[in-house]
Every structure is written in structure tokens, then in C-alpha cells.
Amino acid sequence: VEEFELWLETDIRHREAYDLAKTLWAALGTLNHEKLDEPATDPVECSNVIQRTNWSAFRGLQKAPRLAIASAFCAVCTLASFTLWFGVIQSQTSETTQTFSDVSYSTGLGMTKPIVLNDGSRLILGPLTKITVSFTDSQRLVELLDGTAIFDVANQDDIPFVVKSEAFEALALGTVFDVKNSGGVFRLSVYEGSVETSFPYVLKGSTTNVRHRRKLAEGEKIYATLESGFSDVEAFSSDSFAQWADARLQYAGAPLNELIADANRYSEIPIEFAPDALPFASRTVTVTYDGNDTERLLRILPRLFPVVIDRGDPGRIVIRKG
């Protein structure tokens, strides 16, 4: 077990290969078994998964489907048996893990809050952000339940620092980064050091149990959604890092739903979509504004989309189709 873990950790490509084998197993479940004896003229239909994955090692599937599938089946069954055994060992040993701290933090409308954790790591929470912190003798875990946070992680090589936000995970490798969970969009930007992040593969518009991993270096960012999985890794300038800490909200091709979710972290009156305006929620926007001036955002929206801002109810602001 220790040698296998060491092999996984020595090179991210090893973990990618391990995940790829599991992905193949998941993809095989989508095959039409009645057609396995027919010549395969097209690759296995799982384009959402393979967009950013090198499947050259499996090109033999197109020439000899039964042989390739049988080989893959044997390999994955062996892998599954080992994984099951390894999981049992983990469950037995995890029972003895001691929890040293378990605490929650949150912020209010328009607020940011600096926090120093027990290990010396420093955090800045964004508006309407909620986290829980659980430190054990084997892992430092922060769960980002909602919102945004900057992490300046204290270096402890023997105890990994992990940030989880629903299906999104980030493993800090001695670094400064921020993570965001807002409006169904998960974002990670690395200011210093490197971060290994993972998110479920998306197959035919649905998430799978197989995780897709990416390692980001300084000056790189990525986002993910449950509908499309990981985006491509992109570069960003250091002066644009975590501008939300100064209430400067900047978006480039972000879904409108994310903008409204962020605006609700500053607005005293909740902003929501009417059912007839929901199709606009996934439309993308490029805009920069002061988070404390949500009125400006509301004035901009009718110029970008055929919508109207309904203020008839004093307890809410409704975006309706124009």
C-alpha cells in the first residue's frame, strides 16, 4: 500500500494514469453491448471526458474491440480489487485518527474577515462566506461551504492542507491561492507555489465517480461546473489576483448566475431570476464593477440582455424577461 501511494504521489502523471484506467471502466458502462461484435468505426462516444485526455494508448479499441475490452476489463478488475482492499485498510486505520480542532467561520453581507488557523495558515474570507476547519494528525481540511477565501498555507510537509468545496478539491503544495464557490461555479487561482486540484469527470452532461486532476502553478487559474467539468488552465496577471478582497468584482466570460450570486453577497435586498428569465442565467458576461454598487450592475443588465428589473416587491429584486 505504501509503495502504491508513493508511486501515485511522485508524479501527477501517475495519478492521471490511475484515474484514466478508472475512467475507461466508467466509459465501458456506456457501450451498447449488442454492437461489440460489429467493426468499430468511431471512438467510444464519451467526448465530454476525452476532450483534454490523451487516449492514444487505447486506439486499439477501434481495431479490435473485444480484445481491448477484455484486456481493459481484466486490468480494471484487478485495480478495483486492490482499491477495495486499500479502502478497507484505510477505513480501519481512519478510526484511530484524532481530531485536534473542528470550528466554523462565516462572514456577513459585504464583509471580509482575516483568520489565522492553529497551524499558522492565514485566510481571508469574502462576503457571505462559510467554512469549517477540521485538523487531524494526518490532514488539515477546510471545507468551503459557500463564498470565496484566500489561503496562505503554512508549510507542513507531513500534514497535507486540503480545501474542499462540494465536488471541488484543492491540495496545497506550500502556496497562496484562492478558491470560490458561487452560483454553481468553482474557481481556483494560484498566486504563489502550486496546487493540485481535482473534480469529477463529466460524461454526457453528468458527473462520474472518477476524478479529473490538474496541477496548477503560480499565475494559473481554472474553473469547473457540474455541467461541463474542468475548464482549460489559463494564465492571469498577479495584479488581478483576489480583487474581490477590495470589493472589485471582475468577470470575463462568466455566467450571469455567478454574477447574481456574488451580487447577493453585497446587496441587502435579494436579487433573483423569475422563471421566464432563467434561460439568461447561463449566458456569459464580461464586466467589472464595485461590489458595493450593485445598482450599477442592475442598470447594466438590461443593456446586455432583454430583461427588466422588477422592484415591485420591496423584499426582493426580480430579473424578468423583457
Secondary structure, 3 states (H helix, E strand, C coil): CHHHHHHHHHCHHHHHHHHHHHHHHHHHCCCCHHHCCCCCCCCCCCHHHHCCCCCHHHHHHHCCHHHHHHHHHHHHHHHHHHHHHHHHHHHHHHCCCCEEEEEEEECCCCCCEEEECCCCCEEEECCCCEEEEEEECCCEEEEEEEEEEEEECCCCCCCCEEEEECCEEEEECCCEEEEEEECCEEEEEEEECEEEEEEEEEECCEEEEEEEEEEEECCEEEEEECCCEECCCEECCHHHCCHHHHCEEEEEEEEHHHHHHHHCCCCCCCEEECHHHHHHCCCEEEEEEECCCHHHHHHHHHHHCCEEEECCCCCCEEEEEC
